[in-house]
């Protein structure tokens, strides 16, 4: 499918969807659920005392339509228009709409958890909109690379827009830390599939900023990420984003890829440092000397042999994390807290009874007051609930542990696999003749386009003579490899 | 790789006038400082106010506790209002600081970014590629370091997982086999007290430890009570004493004590009286129970907050109130534990009474509609209140009290509720059998007599079941049923040959215990809500308006006495230690064979 048609298709889908949506959902309007009583006095019930309107399903479909439209537009801006300015404007829109207006939910970053939860929990029906939120950017990545990251994801948009003075992260650091997003993805899927919780959402650093509300810890973490984003290009996207790990894999096989030059690469190296995210790779020739090849082949061989060992080791370790992982579930944490307090203080004064109440009645008929500070708290109420429901909570904890033992093995194996494959890929050379973005790492931000003289020539910003002066048109790198 | 020929630079952005540049730099600095200041202020406000929760203020809690003891202290009320307002104002101020600070920070951050980008554009460094012939060597070095870093990340991840798994400690057993045993023990519950700590069955049977007596069948055989007495003057009574709190629960007798409870929406209390003199031995308020609803539920006055009769296991007394508060005291009045089972959703208010078995307290907590699945049968450890097991019940709200009995080699808990008669094993709550025989509002309580489980479906049928079945025994274990003269409120009482019931409009009926056939009926002519008691061959029936009748029963009925107490009776009498204790709406009195002059026990 041609790129233009692909982008147009996405836009049409979005437009058609939006046009087909009903008007403001009547079901979404607030209403008085029960008629107010007839007051005999002159009391007038204040207006607006209604139950909040439910979030209409039509809004979720509207969000999906906007997502499809934005993906289509981003694809066109990245590959056809090649406009950094357009991508920046779309980033602003995405940040405002998906971030501050929709408060970052539903978002594709957390959607893998919903999918995992839906696959392993029969009682949960995965909403169609959530499934499409999960699939749409991945499908687009299979064709057009990380167009979602380019200007549609609000997390990436925020980090991208605040970038001021990027500091180059050494390539070895970037490649060495590459397993982290996969580990985060694995952990999130593990906990979601077993019903413990949605880890990725709980530890999302930007959603509290979008909502301007959250725990002190998460707001602080979000602030740190924003400050870091001013100097390190998109730190969350590059080193943590679990959905980015999936997009990276899809982009590796994408049909269309980002090219810095619109025509041929003249090896002028003007784009070398234009990417603030370290995604541009320089030309690299394959070694021919046996002295170089032999040890690399031996290392690769050992790593391939070690790969299944790493997977097995990880799986074995993973089966043993059921106890701490189960504690992330609020009911299990409550049960353990209750049992710990009951074990530590078996003879403590029972809740609800003060010392004065324990004394014989000096004046029968008079209720004894409770001591200072007495009174139920959310903590004590939770413990009372735990006490009443101990068998049910214990059975739930046992079931969670059983699921986590099996799933932990898979997660541990995943950790071993990710680590092993990373070591293997770092031992395999990829030949390149041109300066080109790494398919998986390129976030399609469009900053590299204008650094290429051929691009400037295409846009009419410079004359052919100026373009020729900028580059000396050296012979192709492949021809020079044997010299 | 050859060095590219770079003969010209790419055109740079136009340089701004110096004064504009200085202004932008100054604005940039101001924005940065403003961001920093706002962040510091927000963090400082958070740190200083993190413990100032108006809901958790110890100062306010202390004042409220004082108010309980001094409910008429207007100055204290004003002090509480003032402090509450001050705390709320402060909390609202903190929220406003957060809100305004967030917007200021957002604005300053946007200005910082925009100005920073402008500054960056003016001072952008143009690309100056330098000769770098060592691409391959740099690649080898980079990948080597990357492999080491990736290996370190992986090792760290595996080490962290390993450390988590080794260091995590949980009171819940990790080993699956141990967990199963622990769960089974939790559900079955090891008895916290040894048999030697608890009263023996003979002592239990000699007292009146629960609603309708130790077996749920309100019958004593070896007692001769006075037939005539006057509540107003006290003639013929051992004692009488006024009651300080309202309640429809029936009194208990254990050893030398009479126990009952009373209360309303504002306060609920447990009382203990001396059996010999009627003097108040102690009373305890049940307040500040964890989980107790802040607003008590709406309960009809016809039920009240103290409709459930207490229970005792001979070591502790237990009381349950209509807001879900459940409390335990020693026989001397020392509090042991208290908890809240959740305010029951009951249209008439909770009235099912408590039952004990050995060291356990059994609570039938039926509520709402069956489909809401809120009804439960709880077994709690009497010494600690710990829930040993709980079973959901497929029934809605009901008001009958369960009965514990031995049959078919098991100790069973027989319950009535909704459409079902259900029996559970007392050890772990496992359902033994059920029969679909009920309809309507289940109020009369069952009992077990001469090998038969006797129950009533109000206004519908009186029935007897063989309690030795399993599963659904509706069609297989019904011995007999009768639809004649079936009461709707009071519970039946039986001797060795007959079952006696009293209908609300004042008709006493007698059925054959073996066949269910109606033997006779006797009109009393007054309304009855209290279950009758059988003392030897005498049936004592108390009316809602104060009338009382004593019948000699058996194959035929003969009225022996009829009195007017002057005060309505809704509670059933307690019979033990040679006396009968009766609770009217205002008075507690004791009848015995001793006809010494009555003494009114004045409240100290």
Interface residues (C-beta under 8 A of the other chain):
Chain A: X161 X162 X164 X165 X170 X171 X172 X173 X174 X175 X176 X177 X178 X179 X180 X183 X212 X216 X223 X226 X230 X266 X267 X268 X269 X270 X271 X272 X273 X274 X282 X283 X284 X285 X287 X310 X313 X314 X317 X318 X320 X321 X322 X323 X324 X327 X332 X335 X336 X339 X340 X342 X343 X350 X351 X352 X353 X354 X357 X358 X360 X361 X364 X365 X367 X368 X369 X370 X371 X372 X373 X374 X375 X376 X377 X380 X381 X383 X384 X385 X387 X388 X389 X390 X391 X392 X394 X395 X397 X398 X401 X402 X412 X415 X416 X418 X419 X422 X423 X426 X427 X429 X451 X456 X466 X469 X470 X471 X472 X474 X475 X477 X480
Chain B: X1 X2 X4 X5 X6 X7 X8 X10 X39 X46 X56 X58 X61 X62 X64 X65 X66 X68 X69 X99 X102 X106 X109 X113 X116 X117 X120 X127 X129 X135 X136 X139 X141 X142 X143 X144 X145 X146 X147 X148 X149 X150 X151 X152 X153 X154 X157 X158 X161 X162 X164 X165 X166 X168 X169 X170 X171 X172 X174 X176 X179 X180 X182 X183 X186 X187 X244 X267 X269 X280 X281 X282 X283 X284 X285 X287 X288 X289 X290 X291 X292 X327 X332 X333 X334 X335 X336 X337 X338 X339 X340 X341 X342 X378 X385 X386 X387 X389 X390 X603 X604
